[in-house]
Amino acid sequence: MSGADIESLGGIEGAWQVTPRQFGDDRGVFLESFRGDLLAAHVGHRLDVVQTNLSVSAAGVLRGLHYADIPPSQAKYVTCVSGAVLDVVVDIRVGSPTFGRTASVLLDDVTRRAVYVAEGLGHAFMSLADGSVVMYLCSAPYAPGREHGVDPLDPELGIEWPSADRAGRPISPILSDKDRAAPTLAEARASGLLPDYRSALEFYRSLSSE
């Protein structure tokens, strides 16, 4: 039977982990890497894919923590096609009952697990192997003026980034200049840059009614 097991990620509303059912034989493996109908049954609406992104990262590369203004923000369905990454979702919606909560999951080319990140949530990942390939299905196109970031190394977030790759070799975070200069969660909140939880809920409801 095809399909996937879908469950909440870390109790964060709008964050889901998807574990596809794989079918292997002496020829290789087959799986359905994305099932919009099954995901919609949990999320409440279908993911309207309008852009697909792909990144290739060396071991230790840390991308994020990124988010976009609501509306329309950008929902993401993230998979690791090759290699391995520690994927992290953070609730940065001011007023949310789980504001500041983080949840992490290993995405790799063994379990083929995926993560769905709703609009308004923060997202980051750290590569655990050279050449890790991550694919993102996105609900909205990239809009530079609406994109923001939070320092993924902010102690307040308490994210335990790996100190070794999946082969056991030591690694340390490698960030872009932009991500390294991102504000802390407290600084972003004080400046009014973070998404509002009530606005996020209204936006989710508008998608569910379409």
N, C-alpha and C positions, 0 to 999 in steps of 0.2 A: 504494500500500500504506500502510495506517495504521500507527500505532505511534510509537516514539520511540527515540532513541539514549541509552543509559544508561551512564555511566562513573563510576569512583571520582573523588571530589573531593579533590585534594591528598594522596592516599595516606592519608587519615584513615579508619580503619575506622568504618563506619556513616554516612559522608557520601557522597552521590551527587549528580551533576548529571544532569538529564534534559532532553534537547533534542527536543521533539516535531517530527514531520514535518508541515509545513503544506501545504495545498492551496489555491491561490488562483486566482481568475479575475476577470472584470470585475464580478462581484457582491460580491467580498470574499475572506475567508479562512476555511477550516475546519481545525480540528485537534482531536485528543484531548488535552485538557490534563492528564488523569490517567488512567493505566492501571494499576490495582492488580495485575493479573496479571503484567504485564511487570516492574513494580517488585519484586514478591515473588520473582521468579526471581533477582534480584540480592541483595536484602536477606535472604531466607531465610524470610520470612513476610509475610502480607498486612498492610497498614496498616488497622487497625480505626478508621475515622474516627468520633469521637464528638462532636467540636466543630469548628466552622468559624469562624475569625476573619477580620476585614477591617480594615485600617488605611489611613488616607489621610494622607499626609505632605507637608509643604512641602519645597522644596529645602534640603538641609543638615540636616534632621532625622535624628538618629542614635538608633535604637531598639536597646537591648541594652547589654551582652552578657548574655543571659538563659539560665537552665537551671532544672531542677527535680530534686528528690530522687528517687533510685531506691530501691525501686520506688514508684510506677509511672513517675515522670518524665513526659515528654511528647515523643513523636516528632512531627516537623512536616514537611509537604510544602508548600513555599513557592513561590508564583509572583507575578510582578508583572503584574497585569491591565492597568494603564495607567501610563505614565510609565517610570521607570527607577530602579533601586537597585543599589548595590554590596552584595552579600550575603556575609557572612563566617561561617565555621564555625571554632570553636576546640576542640581536644581538651583538655578540662579534667579528664579522668579520671585520677586519681592512680594511677601504676603503669603507665599505657599507654606502649607504646614510642614513641608520637608525642605524648606529653604536652607541651602548650604550643604545638604546631604550629597554624598558621592557614592557611586556604585561602579564597580569595575568588573570586566569579564575578559577572558582570554579569547581572542579571535585568531584562528590559525587555519592551516591547510590540512588539518587532521579532522577536527570536529566540523569544520566549515560553518561554524556558528556565525550569526549575524546579530546586529543591534539596530533597533529602531529608536531614533531620537526625535521626539516631537519638537515642534516650533517652540522657541523660548528657553530650551534647555542648553546648557553648555556641554561641549564635546571636545575630547582630546584623546590622543593615543600615543603610545611609545613603542617604537619598533624593537623587536627582540631578535631580529635576524637581519643580516645584510640582504638587501633587495626585497624586503617585504612589500608586497603589492596590495594596496587597499583600494577597494571600489566603493563609491558612494552613489546611491540613487537619491536625487534631490528633488524636492517639491517646488523649488523656486530657483531662478537663475542667480548667479553670483552678482551681488550689488555692492561694490566697494564702500559706498557712502553709508550703508546700513550694517556693515560688518563690524564686530567688536571682539575684544578678547579680554580674558582675565589671566593673570599670572598663574600658570599651572603648578608652579613651585611655591605658591602662597602657603605659608605654614597653617593659616586658618582653615584651609581646605583639608589638610591632613592626608593628602593622597600619597600612598606608599608606592612610589615609582620603583620599578625593579633596578637592582644593582648588578644583575647578571643577565646575559642573553639566554636563549633557550638551550645553548650548548654549554652553559655554565661559565662563559667568559665574562669578565667584569665590563660593565658599561656605565656611562654617566650621561645625563640628559644633554642632548644637542638641540638647541633652540634657534629659530631665526631671530634676527635682530628685533623684528616687530613683536614676536611673542615674548621675548625677553624683557621688552620695555612695557608690556601690558600692565595695567593697574592691578592691585590686589582686589579681592572681592569687596572689602570694606571701602576702598577708594572708588571702585566702580559704582557701588551703591550710593555713596555720598554725592557723586557727581550726577546721579540720575540716569545712568546709562543702562542699568539692568532692566529686563522685562518685568512687567507688572503681572502678577498672578491672575487678577480679575480680568484683565485685558486678554490674557492667554486663554482663559476659560471661554470667554465670549467668542474668541476666534475659533477655538475647537468646535464650539456649538454651531458656528456658521458653516464649518466644513461638513459636520454631521448632517446638516439639513439640506445640503445640496443634492 
